[in-house]
Amino acid sequence: MKIRPLHDRVVVRRNEEEATTASGIVLPGSAQEKPNQGEVIAVGEGRILNNGERQSLTVQVGDTVLFGGYANTVKVGGEELLILSENEIYGVLED
């Protein structure tokens, strides 16, 4: 199933990572605090300005972004995704 975000919304897949404790116990992603970064998988067409023009988004599909801990989570096709407004994204991670 595909999702097409509207206006300045961005769909993000949260990066889930396994972690190993100092004693060697592997913690699955569900047992840890959820990470605040993920990959952009879909973007909207942009925000409509007061003059009627559309301002395009600065993030693109494939970008790795940082976001706040209280992001809106939705289930689409059995997968948990985040739908964020572009202004809820703190930054883009670059290599």
C-alpha positions as CSV (number, residue, x, y, z in Angstrom):
1,M,0.0,0.0,0.0
2,K,1.3,3.5,-0.9
3,I,0.8,6.7,1.1
4,R,0.9,10.1,-0.5
5,P,1.3,12.9,2.1
6,L,-0.5,16.2,1.6
7,H,0.9,19.7,1.5
8,D,4.0,20.0,3.7
9,R,3.8,16.6,5.3
10,V,6.6,14.0,5.2
11,V,6.3,10.2,5.8
12,V,9.3,8.8,7.7
13,R,10.3,5.2,8.5
14,R,11.9,5.2,11.9
15,N,15.4,3.6,12.0
16,E,15.1,0.6,14.4
17,E,18.4,-0.8,15.6
18,E,19.3,-3.6,17.9
19,A,21.7,-2.7,20.7
20,T,24.0,-4.8,22.8
21,T,24.5,-4.1,26.5
22,A,27.9,-4.1,28.1
23,S,27.3,-7.7,29.3
24,G,26.5,-8.8,25.7
25,I,22.7,-9.0,25.9
26,V,21.1,-8.1,22.6
27,L,18.1,-5.7,23.0
28,P,15.7,-5.7,20.1
29,G,14.4,-2.4,18.8
30,S,11.1,-2.8,20.7
31,A,12.9,-3.0,24.1
32,Q,14.7,0.3,23.7
33,E,13.8,4.0,23.6
34,K,12.7,4.7,20.0
35,P,15.3,6.5,17.9
36,N,14.7,10.0,16.8
37,Q,15.9,9.5,13.3
38,G,14.6,7.9,10.2
39,E,14.4,7.7,6.4
40,V,12.1,9.9,4.4
41,I,9.9,7.6,2.2
42,A,7.4,10.1,0.8
43,V,7.0,13.9,0.7
44,G,4.0,16.1,-0.1
45,E,3.9,18.7,-2.9
46,G,4.7,21.6,-0.6
47,R,3.0,24.3,1.5
48,I,0.6,26.8,-0.1
49,L,1.6,30.3,0.7
50,N,-0.8,33.2,1.2
51,N,-0.2,34.5,-2.3
52,G,-1.4,31.1,-3.7
53,E,2.1,29.9,-4.8
54,R,3.4,26.5,-3.6
55,Q,6.7,26.4,-1.6
56,S,8.5,23.1,-2.3
57,L,9.9,21.0,0.6
58,T,13.6,21.0,1.4
59,V,13.7,17.3,2.3
60,Q,13.7,14.6,-0.3
61,V,12.8,10.9,-0.4
62,G,15.8,9.0,0.8
63,D,17.1,11.7,3.3
64,T,17.9,10.6,6.8
65,V,16.3,13.1,9.2
66,L,16.2,13.9,12.9
67,F,12.8,14.6,14.6
68,G,11.3,15.0,18.0
69,G,10.3,12.1,20.3
70,Y,6.6,12.9,20.2
71,A,6.0,12.2,16.5
72,N,2.7,10.9,15.2
73,T,2.8,7.2,14.4
74,V,0.4,5.5,12.0
75,K,0.2,1.9,10.8
76,V,0.1,1.5,7.0
77,G,0.1,-2.0,5.6
78,G,1.2,-3.4,9.0
79,E,4.2,-1.1,9.2
80,E,4.6,1.8,11.6
81,L,5.3,5.0,9.9
82,L,5.6,8.6,11.1
83,I,3.8,11.5,9.4
84,L,5.4,14.8,10.2
85,S,5.0,18.4,9.1
86,E,8.3,19.6,7.6
87,N,8.7,22.1,10.5
88,E,8.7,19.1,12.9
89,I,12.0,17.9,11.3
90,Y,15.1,19.2,13.1
91,G,17.6,18.5,10.4
92,V,19.0,16.2,7.7
93,L,21.9,13.9,8.4
94,E,24.6,14.1,5.8
95,D,27.7,11.9,5.2
